[in-house]
Structures are given as C-alpha cells and as structure tokens.
Amino acid sequence: MNSNGVVEWAVVESDIGPLLLAATDTGLVSVVFHARPEVRRKAVGQLRARLGAEPVENPGSARLAEPIRQLAAYFAGSLREFSLDLDWSLTSGFNRQVLRELATGVPFGAVAGYGDLAERVGQPGAAQAVGAAMGSNPLPVVVPCHRVVESGGGLGGFGGGLETKRKLLALEGVLPQPLF
C-alpha cells in the first residue's frame, strides 16, 4: 500500500466519449480515454499495479467532484485553464519534467512543437523523447498533450486517437470545427 491510500475512480461522459477519472488523496492521478468496459478493466488493473492500492469505483467521490466539474466546464467552452490538484506519481524523470512544462507553459488555444518542448526543458534534440512523454501522459486533456503538434504542421500522434486530438483542438479554436 502506498502513501496515497485509496484510489477512487468514476467514468464520466464527455464530448470525446467516456473518460475514466481516478484520484488519490494528493489529486487527480489518471484520465483514460474511451473508457468502455474492457478499457476500464485494464486501466483499473494498471492503477492497482502502479499505485499499490485497490481502486474503488465512486462516482460520488468528493475528490472527483472538482475534476468532473472542471472537465464539464471545459467541454462546455466556459473553462480555459484547469486548476486541479494533480498527483504526478504515474510519471517521473524526463517525462514528468516535460509534462509539467506542458501543463504550465502551453495555454488554451496555443500549440507547441515536440522540439519546442524539448528545448524548454533544456534538452534540445530530444523531440522524439518528448513524443514518448506525450504518449505516456497519465493526465490527458488536463495536461494538454493534444496541444503538441509536429513542426511541419502535422497533428503528430495521440494516445486518444487523431479524431480525439482534432476535436480537442477544434474545441480550443486551434482547428476549424469539422463541418459534419
């Protein structure tokens, strides 16, 4: 058992499909896309293994209330910046450094290149490692890896799928909303 004790989780609907949110005493620890039953089972198993605690489903959890409220406001277009306590324990080292820079340094409606982020954390030339850090982001949407794009104008990869990345960037006004 780690110092976080209980891990509580719930699935909430969003404009990009069901999201599994998990939180510890420290804060929001995980956001998982496409949280259908098989994805949920896998995500809960990974939380159990990595946090050393038994995740408890609790949609009414006090510690999930604010993340749920802020995500709903974000998808409604009324929230541009999350102000949540985050538990960074599912990431470490270079990945954590890059994700923290992304969380504070790339605001709503802006994008950054993989190489830009590498430079910002003092590792110019580590663009591919930045891509790997984005792929391992335990807190997508809240830590906005969808805002990291290829320098040539390509969308780059995305753990939630490119359609999800397009929707998030359209929501933020970076890309035009799809016509249908």
N, C-alpha and C positions, 0 to 999 in steps of 0.2 A: 504494500500500500504506500503510495507516495504522500507527500505533504498536502496534496490537493484534496485528499479525502474523496468525497463524492463527485462524480461527473454526471451532470443532468443533461438530457437531450430532448429535443422535440423536432417534429417536422412541420414546416410552415409552407404554405403555398406562396408563390411569387410569380412575377411576370416571366420568369425564366424557368418555371417548373418548381417542383417541391425541393426545398432546401432543408437539410438536416443541420440544426444548430446544436452545439454542445458547449457547456460552460463548466468551469471549476470554481472554487472559491476565489481564485485570482481574477477570472474574467472569461470572456468568450475564447474558447480554445480551438474550435473547429467549425467550418462551414463546408458542407458537402453538397455538390450539385446533383440534380437528377435523382433525388432520394426516394426511388422506388424501393419496394421491399428487399430485393436482393442487394441493392446498393446500401441500404440501411444496415442490413446484417453485417456486411463486410466492414462498413465504417465503424459500427459499434464494436466489432471484434478488434479492429485496429486501435481504437481508443483504449479498450481494455488492456491490450498488449503493451501499448506505448506509455500509458499513464499509470498502469498498475492499480487500477480501481475498476469497480464494476459499474459501468454506465447505467443510469436509471432513466427510463423514459418519464418525463414530467412536463407536459405542455403548460402546466400552470406554474412552473418554476419561477420564483422571484428573480433568480439570477438570469433567466432568459427573457424576462419581460421587456427590459430595455433594448436588448439586441433585436427582438421581434418588432418592437415599436419603431426603432430607427430604420430597420430594413423596409418596413411597410412605408414609412415616410419617404425613403429613398426611391422606392419604386413608384410612389405617387408623384414624384417630382418635387417634393417640398423639403427634402433634406439633401444637402450637397456635401456635408462633411460628417463622418461618424465620430462620435465622442464616446467611445466604449472602453471599458477596462478590457485589455487583451491579455490572454495567457499565451506567452510565446514558447511554452515548453515543448511543442511539437517541431520546433525548428532550432537550429543552432549554427554557430560559426558564420561562414561567409553568407549562407542562405539567410540567416536571421538578420545580418547586417544589411543586406540588400533589401529585404522585405521591410525593415524598419525605415530605411531611406525612402522607399516607395510610399509607405504609409504616411509619412510626414511631408515628402517633397514633391509629390505629383498630384496636384489638386484636381477636383472635379472638372471635367471639360478639357483637361490637358492630357497630352500623351508624352511618353519618353521612349527613346530607343534603348535597346538592350545595352549597346555600347555606352550611351549616356549614363545609365545607372552604374555600369562598371566603373566609369570614371569618377562618379560622385562618391563611391566608396573607396576610392584610391586604388582601384585595380584595373587601369585601362588595359584593354586587350582581353578582358575576361567576359566578353559578351555572351559566349556560349554557356559559361558558368551561370551568368545571370538568367539565361533561358531555363537552365535546370532549376534554379532557385524559384522561378515563377511557377514551374511545373510542380514543385513540391509545396507550394504555398498552402498552409493549413487553413487560411482565413480569407479565401477569395471573396470578392465584392467589397468586404470591409477593408482588407488590404488589397488595393485595386490592381491586381496583376493584369486585368483587362486593359489597363492604360499603357501597357508596354507593347510597343509595336516595332516592326523592322524599319531600319533607317531608310530603306528604299521605298517605303510607303506600304509594304505588305502588312497584313494583320499580325503575322507571326503565329505561333502555336497558342493553344489554350486548353487547359485541362478540362474545362466545361464544354469544349467543342466550339468551333468558329462561329456557329449560329448564335450561341450564347454570348460570345465576345462581341459580335456585331450588335446584338440587342442592347447590351450594356453601354457600348459606345454611342449608339443612337439615342438612348435614354439621356446620356450626358451631353448630347448635341455635337459630338465629335464627327459622327457619321450621319448622313440623312436617314430619317426613318424609312424602313422599307415600305414600298408602295402597297404591298399585299403580302 
